[in-house]
Amino acid sequence: MSDISIRIEGCAGRITLQRPEALNAMTYEMCVAIEQAFDEWAQDDAVTLVVLDAEGDRAFCSGGDIAELYETGTKGDYAYGQKFWADEYRLNHKIFQYPKPVVSFLQGFTMGGGVGLGCHGSHRIVGESSQIAMPECGIGLMPDVGGTLMLALAPGRLGEYLGTTAARMDAGDAIFAGFADHFIPQAQWLDLIATLEQTGDIARIAGAAARPTPGPLQAAMPDIDRHFHGAALGDVFTTLRAEDSDFARDTLKKMGRNSPLSMACTIEALHRLRGPTLTLEKALDLEYRFTARAMEHGDFLEGIRAAIIDKDRNPKWQFADGAVPATAVAKMLMPLGEMALKLGETGMKIGFIGLGNMGAPMAANLAAAGHDVSGFDVAGTTAKGVSSATSAVEVADGADIVIAMLPNGDILRAVAAEVIPTMRAGTTFIDCSTVDVDSARAVADMAEAAGILCVDAPVSGGIGGAAGGTLTFMAGGSEAAFASAAPLFDIMGQKAVHCGDAGAGQAAKICNNMILGATMIATCEAFALADKLGLERQKMFDVVSTSSGFSWSMNTYCPAPGVGPTSPADNGYTPGFAAELMLKDLGLSQQAAAAVDADTPMGQRALELYRQFVEDEDGKGKDFSAMLPRFETRGRS
Ligand code: NAD
């Protein structure tokens, strides 16, 4: 293939990109050929390292060749692009975890797909002309090829800045941001490559490295951190627009060229990724959720049209005013189920006990991600892609991980006592049910005695979050136990917080749900009051959902039928989250509050109201948001 030269020189596997007239943009064929070479050289003892470089002064690699993606995408063929990206990401992953040193020489532009090729190796060399960037938001994509890993690890909020502005890094900034390792004057590169080919001695690289001049972005970090620390794209725009400075003007100008949906997803993705559970696998999985949908639902085709087809540089972006709703971001980043990116044979054997409203969709998401899941529920319920077992002991037999999603602490203790003795030492028991702290600790003790890792990991996010894979997990247990459970939390949810030792997850959960119970009651009584004041419910929602009264109860799980996103209120208050489960959680919170002498009057009152609703009125079997019809029919006495 004339676009690329793949050969062995001395002890080095050598890859040289040879499309300087196209800034060495990588075609699908080049990607496949490079992967084949990496596979062969991994097995070849005569190859001790791999050296990547490119012809021409202007670019190492300016990105992936996107013209063909446009042609297929505009014909409604999204599968070509999905395969292109999935194969490219597999190559990025392979380079990242390659068993031999991978050295890349990055002159001129290294952008997008070029970053995926050149910036995941073990020795990334930059020189005087290097310009590295992640410009995907400019064509309606989001930073991909594993670039979000580096962006999430970059100092402060530099990742958000680089991802949303597409700003270019010179050599000093690229090293500062974690996209490169060594600055070596370009005049020395040919000699160094020849030495590496002859000797295979990678220590020569550090020997040749010089100190780069610090780049301008490093100096701009106080501005970057101040403006990019917000929770979402809208916050970034708000602070930039409020400031009269060169930095704010220049940044708004750069962002003004890019797709708002792409920028909003970039910020959300970095927030989800940043933290102790970050891996390249996780970054690529999240990126692929976006790219797999980018043609059909994102701005990608419009972005390419404006940039390279019509070249009018006037893309008609969705949400052009920059106000991107959280729901649009969530839709682009939700799990892909069976279409999820598969990087290799990663399937685990998982046993799932309790396939109710929450457990069934959670188990289905694990199966869709390629795990071998078997499930059991006393009620005989099943879940998509999950094989059915006849007992809890059967699902635990041979499992790497057992997950429980059960109604209460007594049932959990009984199930744990049955299955833990049958589990192999070193495997993990994860309880995602909401139970009392004492039960969580008792189960953790049982597990510890049997040499089993244990995590109490109750969830927030409801059945919508369980189905969409967007739950938040609050976890208690050892570091090792949390680490073994984290890859599964990534599939079932969007966030996992390690709250502390055994029981800490349940402590966080009951505090959260005490707030939820009280806010749901407050939301319902406010709707009932608004009715009596003659205020339309839709108007009430429009105001409160964007004012200081907003909450999850109002914005995501609105108790008024026909208002806000679809919720159990639109389904006759069928749970969802049953009122008796909320009563249970409020009981747990007050039990815990009594044990530690905490004053919780709102939690106490919420408990009394839910008890009355479930035990004396008609609340049993209804969703916990059915407090609204309850209040509608009542007066003050
Ligand atoms: P659910 O009642 O729909 O599901 C519980 C399931 O456990 C049922 O299908 C039941 O048959 C099964 N089960 C009971 N005993 C069993 C046993 N011994 N062996 C196997 N299966 C058994 O409840 P859910 O809504 O799925 O909630 C499950 C847990 O998650 C609860 O602890 C709840 O507090 C918590 N939770 C629920 C929500 C929600 O919105 N529903 C949100 C957060 C947390």
Boltz pocket constraint, residues with backbone or C-beta under 6 A from the ligand:
constraints:
  - pocket:
      binder: B
      contacts: [[A, 353], [A, 354], [A, 355], [A, 356], [A, 357], [A, 358], [A, 359], [A, 376], [A, 377], [A, 378], [A, 379], [A, 380], [A, 381], [A, 392], [A, 405], [A, 406], [A, 407], [A, 408], [A, 411], [A, 415], [A, 432], [A, 433], [A, 434], [A, 435], [A, 459], [A, 460], [A, 461], [A, 462], [A, 463], [A, 576], [A, 577], [A, 578], [A, 581]]
      max_distance: 6.0
